[in-house]
């Protein structure tokens, strides 16, 4: 959502081809007026969750900028990741709590499914905290600027089915306080899961929050192929 166009104006002044996506008709008309000043700017009506970013880019590499609506940050990120092969980097302002989750490391409280999904596709960096008074009106929660550089760990993993891998990770985190042996019961018998954990030199009572992205991939591969 390009909104009032403050960031859009700065980006357009670089001379690069800019596509400002906005759903709100009133805000869109404002962006269309801004586009008369910058011939390299195109105001695109619609919902970013339904926007074909590759079609807009028309073969060019993509950089994404935005202040994401906090309540749909995760769906937007997953939509972006669908175009991971064409994106160079993503610069977003999001809720600080979510920013902590995107950049969290294994064995920390914030580390979870969204951490793994983000780090599969990107190399996230928590750039800076933004005080609430920087916004008008001020939000009820803290905000942060995060940069996501691509590619992430996906580049070094031979995943056959990324959607199936993310479903596997969701299952691993389905009850965070439980061990992987318990969470993975719908997929494999406890003894089989223990063998997979042992093959990766992991504790037999390991929990999802202790595994790296590559370890999740190795465990999934072991359980689905028997290797």
N, C-alpha and C positions, 0 to 999 in steps of 0.2 A: 504494500500500500504506500504509494508515493505521497499521499496526503497533501499538505499545503505546498510542497515542492521546494522546501528550503534546501534539503540535501540534493534534490534533483538539479537545482540551479547550479550548485557547485560542481556537480559531476558533468553537466552539460557544458560548462565553461572550459572543460579540458579539450573539447573538440571530438571526443570519442562518441561513437553511436550509443545513445542512451534510450532505453525503453522503460518508461515509467508506468507501472501497472497500478491501476486504481479502480476499486469497485463503486465507490460513492460518486454519484452523478455530479454533485455540486463541486466536489474536489477535482473531478476529472475535467470539468470546464475550466477550472483555474490552471490546470496543467496544460490544457490545450492552448490557453493564452500564452503561457510560458514558452510553448513550442514555437510560437511565431517569432520569438526572439532568438531561439536556438534551432536552426534548421536540422541539426543532428539529433534533436530530441523528438521522440514519438510517444505520445500519450496513448496507452493501451487500456481500453475499458475491459473490466472483468475481474474475476476472482483468481488470485495467484495460484490457488490450489487446483485450478482447472486450466491453467495457462501452460501451453506447450513452449517451454523455454528454448528448446532446440530449434523449433520453427522460427521463433523470433530472431535467434542468433544467426540463422541462415548460413551455417558453416563456420562462423567465427567463434573464437573462444569466449567464455562467459565469465564476468565478475558480477557478483550479486551484492547489493547494498540494501539495507532496510531497517526500520524500527518495527519489529514483528509484534503483532497483537499477542499479548502474553498468554491468552487462553488457548491459542491454537499454534503455539510455537512448534510443538512436536510434529503435528501433521504437515506444517510448512517445511520443516527440515527434511522429513521423509520424502516430500515431493521434490525438493531440491536434489536429494540423493539419487533420484531416478535419472538425473541428467549428469551424474558425477563424471562421466567420461568427457564432458565438454566444459566443465567448470574449472577455472584456475583457483579462485578463492571466493570466500563469502565473508562479508563484514556486516554484523547484525547487532542491534541493541535489543537485549532481551531481559527478562526478570533475572536478578542476580542469583537467586536460588537455582534457576535452571542453568545459568552460565557455569555455576560450580559443578553441576552434574555433568555437563558436556565435557568439562576439562578434568574431571576427577580421575584419580589413579586407583588401581586395584588396592584392596585392603583399606579403603577409606569409606566413611559413612555415606558419602554422596555418590559413590560408584554404583551404577546400576545398568539396566537395559539401555537407557538413552546414551549413557557414556560409551558403551560398547558399539552401538549403532553409529554414533558420531565418529568414533575413532576408527571404525572399519573404513569409512569413506574419507575422513579428513584428519588433519593434524591440528587440533584445536588449541587456541591460545586465549587465555583470559587477559584482555588488554588493559582495561581499567574499569573501576567502579564509577557510576554516575549518580550523584546525589539526587534525591527526589525533587529538590527545589530547582533543578535544572529544567524541569518540565512544567508546562502550564496547561491544565491544572496538574499539580504534583500527584503522581500515583501513590497508592498505599504501600507499595513494596519498592525495594531497592532495584536498581537497574545496572547493567554492565554491557560494555562493548566486548564482543568476542570475534576473533578472526579464525576462520576455518580454512586451512590451506589443503588443497588436494594434490595428489592422491593421499589416502590414508593407508592403513595396513592392508587393505584390499589388494593393493598392488603387488604384495609379496605372498599372498595366499591364493591357493588354487581352489577357490570355492566353486563347486559345480552349480549351486543354486543359492543365490544370496538371500532370497525370500525365505527359503527353508532354513538357512542358517540363522536368520533373525528370529524366526519362530522358535528355533531350538534355544536361543539365548533367552527369549521371553519365558520359556518353560523353566529354564535354569533359575531365573529370578522370580518365578511365580509366587513362592513364599520365601522371602529373603532370609528369614531366620532358620530355615530348614537346610539340611545338607543337600548336596547335589544328588546323592544316592536316593533321597526321599523325593525330591522334586522331579527326578527323571524316571520315576516308577511307571508313568504312563508310556514311556518309550522303551525302557529296558529293565531287565531284572537287576536287583541290587548287586549281585555278584558280578554281572557284566560291567556295570558302571564302575565298580571298585577296580576291576581289571584295567579299565580305560584310564582311570585316575592314576593307578600305579605305573602304567606305561609312560605317563607324563611326569613321573616323580612327584605327584601331588598326594597330599594326605587323603586317606580314605574317608575322612569326615569333612572334606573341603566344602566350602560354600561358594556360591557363584561370585560373590564380591571379591574373592581371592584370585580369580583367574584373569589372565590377560586375554586380549582378543585372539591371539594366535593359539592359546591353550584351549579356548572354546572351540576353535576350528578343529584342533587336533582331536579333542574329545568327541565332537560330533562325527568326524570322519571315522574314528574308531568304532563308534556305536552303529553307524549306518553301513560300514563296509566290512566290519569285523577285523580290520587291520590293527 
